[in-house]
Amino acid sequence: MSRITEQPSHYNDLEHMSTADLLRNINKEDHRVPEAIAQVIPGIGALVDAIAERMQRGGRLFYLGAGTSGRLGVVDASECPPTFGVPHGLVVGLIAGGDKAIRKAVEFAEDDREQGWKDLGEHAIGPDDTVIGIAASGSTPYVVAALEMCNTSGILTGGITCNPDSPLATTAKHPIVVVVGPEFVTGSTRMKSGTAQKLVLNMISTSVMIKLGRVKGNRMVDMQLSNNKLIDRGTRMVMEGLNVPYEEANELLKKHGSVRKAIENGHRP
């Protein structure tokens, strides 16, 4: 029996479908993703708690993947500094084939069983760090072999895959197996599998950052003020937090450089 992610689509003759039918059927399949994730929330929670505990001791979070999975890890890692104000290097996304593989596939990079561990080694990985392998198939050698080395080195491992009983699912100490079923286009795991991975990564990084105190109430009080839209958003957060007019909130934000500091140092009426 083939892996679930490689099984034939439930739909056939796609090229003969109308545009409306294509979109409705893709959307119908996409609805399966959050339902599948709901089944594994306890496992995600256990992984989040384990990551947060280590990061409170100074550990880091690494994502390791190839192709679409690797790109999704890079995206999630790259969004943590601007969203939560954490330093670059606290959450790191590594992709088989290096950064050039973000834009263009690097042939056979995912088949290298040595390179994943080498890539982690360049970051002086240690026992307080966590490595999450991401692979829809659950069999990517670049990912699985690196997690095996992490396990022998006492480094916490997690895995996000869409195939139960896959090598990744059995290797990771905290496997997150989201069974979304066959893809609309057979084997195209950038679709439902990719969506599932993206949603789980959102859940993990956001929850960890909240547990690390990077959100106050429901606000991104440590976000980087890197464009006018974010400055405006930050100003409105200060307005709400201190009950002051826009102009005063904007001045406080500019003076203190972050929503958190502006609210902490501002004067309530």
C-alpha positions as a printed Julia matrix, in Angstrom:
269×3 Matrix{Float64}:
   0.0    0.0     0.0
   1.41   3.38   -1.02
   1.87   6.3     1.34
  -1.32   8.28    1.91
   0.24  11.4     0.4
   0.96   9.44   -2.8
  -2.39   7.7    -3.14
  -4.57   8.56   -6.16
  -6.79  11.61   -5.93
 -10.48  11.1    -5.17
 -11.13  13.1    -8.34
 -10.38  12.19  -11.95
 -10.39  13.86  -15.37
  -9.39  17.14  -13.77
  -8.63  18.66  -17.16
 -12.29  18.27  -18.14
 -13.67  20.04  -15.05
 -15.03  23.57  -15.29
 -13.16  26.27  -13.42
 -15.98  26.43  -10.87
 -15.84  22.67  -10.27
 -12.05  22.75   -9.91
 -12.24  25.48   -7.3
 -15.17  23.95   -5.41
 -13.45  20.56   -5.24
 -10.11  22.0    -4.15
 -11.93  23.97   -1.46
 -13.81  20.85   -0.41
 -10.53  19.03    0.1
  -9.0   22.01    1.93
 -11.79  21.77    4.51
 -10.31  18.44    5.61
  -7.13  20.1     6.86
  -8.3   21.85   10.07
 -10.38  18.81   10.95
  -7.29  16.62   10.71
  -5.25  19.08   12.79
  -7.92  19.08   15.49
  -7.17  15.39   16.03
  -3.53  16.05   16.94
  -3.8   19.18   19.12
  -2.74  17.3    22.29
   0.49  16.3    20.58
   1.11  19.83   19.35
   0.53  21.08   22.9
   3.09  18.7    24.37
   5.65  19.84   21.81
   4.92  23.54   22.46
   5.4   23.1    26.2
   8.67  21.23   25.67
   9.98  23.92   23.29
   9.0   26.79   25.58
  10.69  25.17   28.56
  13.95  24.88   26.62
  13.75  28.36   25.12
  13.28  29.81   28.61
  16.7   28.28   29.36
  18.2   29.97   26.31
  17.5   27.31   23.7
  16.58  27.88   20.07
  14.07  26.39   17.66
  15.16  24.91   14.34
  12.99  23.85   11.41
  14.47  21.38    8.95
  12.89  20.44    5.63
  13.22  20.06    1.87
  11.21  21.58   -0.97
   7.84  22.97    0.05
   8.29  21.73    3.63
  11.64  23.49    3.93
  10.26  26.71    2.48
   7.39  26.72    4.95
   9.85  26.36    7.82
  11.96  29.23    6.48
   8.85  31.42    6.18
   7.72  30.74    9.74
  11.19  31.33   11.17
  11.7   34.54    9.19
   8.41  35.98   10.45
   9.22  35.58   14.15
  11.58  38.58   14.52
   9.26  41.16   12.91
   6.14  39.76   14.57
   7.44  39.13   18.07
  10.59  41.22   18.3
  12.85  38.25   18.98
  16.44  38.25   17.69
  17.3   36.62   14.4
  18.74  33.22   15.15
  16.25  32.33   17.88
  14.05  30.53   15.36
  15.96  29.17   12.37
  14.66  27.6     9.16
  17.03  25.3     7.27
  16.25  23.9     3.83
  17.97  21.11    1.9
  20.17  22.69   -0.75
  20.68  25.92    1.19
  19.01  29.3     0.76
  19.13  29.07   -3.04
  16.63  26.21   -2.76
  14.04  28.64   -1.4
  13.48  29.93   -4.93
  14.63  27.08   -7.12
  14.66  23.34   -6.46
  18.1   21.82   -5.92
  18.22  18.34   -7.43
  18.71  15.44   -5.01
  19.46  17.76   -2.07
  16.78  16.06    0.0
  18.42  12.65   -0.52
  21.64  13.61    1.31
  21.61  11.86    4.69
  24.65  13.76    5.98
  23.88  17.36    5.11
  21.01  18.0     7.54
  23.19  17.3    10.56
  26.03  19.33    9.01
  23.68  22.28    8.5
  22.6   22.09   12.14
  26.22  21.82   13.21
  26.98  25.18   11.62
  24.72  26.7    14.28
  26.51  24.97   17.17
  23.33  23.13   18.09
  23.07  21.98   21.71
  20.89  20.16   24.26
  18.63  23.15   25.02
  17.71  23.49   21.33
  14.77  21.87   19.56
  14.72  20.57   15.97
  11.44  20.05   14.14
  11.69  18.02   10.95
   9.07  18.85    8.33
   8.27  16.35    5.57
   4.86  15.57    4.1
   6.03  12.12    3.06
   7.82  11.54    6.34
  10.68   9.85    4.53
  13.0   12.67    3.41
  16.56  11.43    4.14
  17.93  14.96    4.75
  15.39  15.37    7.56
  15.1   11.89    9.05
  18.85  11.27    9.32
  19.38  14.64   11.02
  16.7   13.86   13.59
  18.32  10.51   14.28
  21.56  12.33   15.09
  19.68  14.82   17.27
  18.15  11.97   19.24
  21.54  10.41   19.92
  22.87  13.84   20.93
  20.13  14.56   23.46
  18.46  17.28   21.37
  14.66  17.44   21.49
  13.05  16.43   18.2
   9.63  17.05   16.71
   8.23  16.08   13.35
   5.42  17.35   11.14
   4.26  14.83    8.53
   1.09  13.64    6.82
   1.95   9.93    6.74
   1.45   7.75    9.82
   4.12   5.13   10.56
   6.58   6.98    8.34
  10.29   7.15    9.27
   9.84  10.74   10.48
   6.82   9.8    12.59
   8.74   7.0    14.26
  11.99   8.95   14.67
  10.74  12.24   16.14
  10.2   12.23   19.89
   7.18  14.48   19.34
   5.61  13.42   16.02
   2.73  15.54   14.7
   0.98  13.39   12.08
  -1.78  15.26   10.24
  -3.6   12.78    8.01
  -5.26  14.91    5.33
  -5.73  12.14    2.78
  -4.77  12.01   -0.91
  -4.11  15.3    -2.67
  -6.49  16.81   -5.25
  -3.69  16.47   -7.79
  -2.16  13.09   -6.97
   1.06  13.49   -4.99
   1.05  17.3    -5.04
   1.87  17.76   -1.37
   2.21  21.53   -1.69
  -1.6   21.49   -1.47
  -3.37  19.99    1.58
  -0.18  18.67    3.15
   1.52  22.04    2.74
  -1.5   23.83    4.18
  -1.49  21.48    7.17
   2.21  22.08    7.78
   1.75  25.86    7.55
  -1.13  25.83   10.04
   0.77  23.64   12.51
   3.85  25.86   12.26
   1.65  28.91   12.94
   0.25  27.17   16.01
   3.66  26.14   17.34
   5.54  29.42   16.91
   2.65  31.64   18.0
   1.93  29.57   21.1
   5.6   29.39   22.07
   6.01  33.15   21.68
   2.92  33.82   23.78
   4.32  31.53   26.49
   7.6   33.45   26.32
   5.74  36.68   27.06
   5.93  38.17   23.56
   2.2   38.99   23.44
   0.35  41.2    25.92
  -3.4   40.74   26.04
  -3.85  39.97   22.37
  -1.35  42.47   21.0
   2.02  42.07   19.29
   3.64  44.52   21.68
   7.18  43.64   20.57
   6.63  43.76   16.8
   9.2   45.61   14.71
   8.02  49.02   13.5
   9.43  48.51   10.03
   6.84  50.28    7.86
   4.09  52.88    8.05
   1.33  50.28    8.37
   3.0   48.76   11.43
   3.68  52.16   12.97
   0.0   52.99   12.57
  -0.99  49.63   14.09
   1.41  50.18   16.97
   0.08  53.68   17.55
  -3.46  52.35   17.83
  -2.3   49.7    20.3
  -0.8   52.44   22.47
  -4.01  54.48   22.12
  -6.05  51.55   23.39
  -3.56  50.62   26.09
  -3.28  54.11   27.57
  -6.56  55.7    26.45
  -4.79  58.63   24.82
  -5.31  60.44   21.48
  -3.62  59.19   18.31
  -1.03  61.98   18.18
   0.06  61.44   21.77
   0.24  57.68   21.25
   2.31  58.19   18.13
   4.77  60.42   19.96
   5.11  57.89   22.78
   5.72  55.11   20.26
   8.4   57.09   18.46
  10.05  58.04   21.74
  10.2   54.53   23.22
  10.57  52.45   20.03
   8.08  49.69   20.85
   4.47  49.26   21.84
   5.48  47.5    25.05
   7.84  50.24   26.19
   5.44  53.0    25.16
   2.65  51.48   27.25
   4.91  50.68   30.2
   6.41  54.17   30.26
   3.37  56.15   29.21
   1.13  57.9    31.68
  -2.46  56.82   32.04
  -4.92  59.7    32.46
